[in-house]
Amino acid sequence: MDQARKTRLRAVLLTFAIAATGCGGPADTLPRQTISGSVKFDGKPLAKGLIQFQPTSPGEATAGGAGITDGTYSIVKAEGLVPGKYQVIITSTAAATVAPGTMPGDSPPPAKEPIPAKYNAKTGLSATVTKEGPNTFDFGLDAK
């Protein structure tokens, strides 16, 4: 094997060695907190949806979110939120229905958002995450 091939082989092996050790940098040292709670829509647990927490002040906190299943959600500590104030956005799309006479392969109409805009696009919901906890946030939404 000539010298040029040996050099290229070493470069490739070095690249794989670096990739194998990871490129994630130092461990996350943020004071993340476990988040959980419930979401009811018109008094009943929300079957499926998404809850998002957006920091109200840029750079002061982390954004996060979780799926809502059978009215409950949780964010594990490793992916949790840091203490601070958050704007809360809740969405849930209803299943799209196929209209009579629709041909196979036709796109169904977009699913309608059953949750009113006051809980998502124009949300007035908020939550304050604390270091002391517990950081359990329950939300009761209504269709009006």
C-alpha positions as CSV (number, residue, x, y, z in Angstrom):
1,M,0.0,0.0,0.0
2,D,1.5,3.3,-1.0
3,Q,1.9,6.3,1.4
4,A,-1.0,8.3,-0.1
5,R,-3.5,5.4,0.4
6,K,-2.3,4.9,4.0
7,T,-2.8,8.6,4.7
8,R,-6.4,8.5,3.2
9,L,-7.1,5.3,5.2
10,R,-6.0,7.0,8.4
11,A,-8.1,10.1,7.6
12,V,-11.2,7.9,7.1
13,L,-10.5,5.9,10.3
14,L,-10.0,9.1,12.3
15,T,-13.3,10.5,10.9
16,F,-15.1,7.3,12.0
17,A,-13.5,7.4,15.4
18,I,-14.6,11.1,16.0
19,A,-18.1,10.3,14.8
20,A,-18.3,7.2,17.1
21,T,-17.4,9.3,20.2
22,G,-20.3,11.7,19.5
23,C,-20.5,15.3,18.6
24,G,-23.1,16.4,21.2
25,G,-20.7,18.5,23.3
26,P,-21.0,18.7,27.1
27,A,-23.9,17.3,29.0
28,D,-27.0,19.5,29.5
29,T,-26.6,21.4,32.8
30,L,-29.9,23.3,32.6
31,P,-32.1,23.1,35.7
32,R,-34.8,21.3,33.8
33,Q,-38.0,20.3,35.6
34,T,-40.5,17.5,35.1
35,I,-43.8,18.8,33.7
36,S,-47.2,17.1,33.8
37,G,-50.9,17.7,33.9
38,S,-54.3,17.2,32.3
39,V,-56.3,18.8,29.6
40,K,-60.1,18.7,29.5
41,F,-62.2,19.9,26.6
42,D,-65.9,20.7,27.5
43,G,-65.4,18.7,30.8
44,K,-64.1,15.6,29.1
45,P,-60.4,14.5,28.8
46,L,-59.0,15.6,25.5
47,A,-58.5,12.3,23.5
48,K,-55.5,13.4,21.5
49,G,-53.6,16.7,21.1
50,L,-50.5,18.6,21.5
51,I,-49.4,21.0,24.3
52,Q,-46.6,23.5,23.7
53,F,-44.8,25.7,26.2
54,Q,-43.2,28.8,24.7
55,P,-41.1,31.1,26.9
56,T,-42.6,34.6,27.3
57,S,-39.1,36.2,27.4
58,P,-36.6,35.3,24.7
59,G,-33.5,33.6,26.0
60,E,-34.7,33.1,29.5
61,A,-36.2,29.7,29.3
62,T,-36.5,26.6,27.0
63,A,-39.5,25.8,24.8
64,G,-41.0,22.3,25.1
65,G,-44.0,20.3,24.4
66,A,-45.7,16.9,24.7
67,G,-48.5,14.8,23.2
68,I,-51.8,14.7,25.0
69,T,-53.3,11.2,25.2
70,D,-56.6,10.5,27.0
71,G,-56.4,13.9,28.7
72,T,-52.9,13.7,30.2
73,Y,-49.4,14.8,29.2
74,S,-45.9,14.7,30.7
75,I,-42.4,15.9,29.9
76,V,-39.6,13.9,31.5
77,K,-36.9,15.9,33.4
78,A,-34.2,15.2,30.7
79,E,-36.4,17.1,28.2
80,G,-38.2,19.3,30.7
81,L,-38.5,23.0,31.0
82,V,-36.3,25.4,33.0
83,P,-38.0,27.7,35.6
84,G,-39.7,30.6,34.1
85,K,-43.0,31.9,32.6
86,Y,-44.5,30.2,29.6
87,Q,-47.3,30.8,27.1
88,V,-49.3,27.6,26.6
89,I,-50.6,26.5,23.3
90,I,-53.0,23.5,23.0
91,T,-54.1,22.0,19.7
92,S,-56.0,18.9,18.5
93,T,-57.1,18.0,15.0
94,A,-60.3,16.1,14.4
95,A,-60.2,13.2,12.0
96,A,-60.8,14.3,8.4
97,T,-64.0,12.8,7.0
98,V,-64.2,11.6,3.4
99,A,-67.1,13.2,1.5
100,P,-69.4,10.9,-0.5
101,G,-68.3,10.7,-4.1
102,T,-64.6,11.3,-3.3
103,M,-62.4,9.5,-5.7
104,P,-59.6,7.3,-4.5
105,G,-56.4,9.3,-4.4
106,D,-58.1,12.6,-3.9
107,S,-56.8,14.6,-1.0
108,P,-59.2,14.9,1.9
109,P,-60.1,18.4,3.0
110,P,-57.9,19.7,5.8
111,A,-58.9,18.6,9.3
112,K,-60.6,21.3,11.3
113,E,-59.1,22.5,14.6
114,P,-61.8,21.8,17.2
115,I,-59.9,23.8,19.9
116,P,-60.8,27.5,19.8
117,A,-58.1,30.0,18.8
118,K,-58.1,31.4,22.4
119,Y,-56.2,28.3,23.4
120,N,-53.7,28.2,20.5
121,A,-53.3,30.9,17.8
122,K,-54.5,33.6,20.2
123,T,-53.7,31.8,23.4
124,G,-54.3,33.4,26.8
125,L,-53.1,30.3,28.6
126,S,-49.9,30.5,30.7
127,A,-47.9,28.5,33.2
128,T,-45.0,29.4,35.6
129,V,-42.4,26.6,36.1
130,T,-40.6,26.7,39.4
131,K,-37.5,25.0,40.7
132,E,-39.4,23.9,43.8
133,G,-42.3,22.3,41.9
134,P,-44.5,20.5,41.6
135,N,-44.9,21.6,38.0
136,T,-48.4,20.1,37.3
137,F,-50.6,22.2,35.1
138,D,-54.2,21.3,34.4
139,F,-56.2,23.1,31.8
140,G,-60.0,23.1,31.3
141,L,-61.0,24.3,27.8
142,D,-64.4,25.0,26.5
143,A,-65.7,25.0,22.9
144,K,-67.1,28.6,23.2
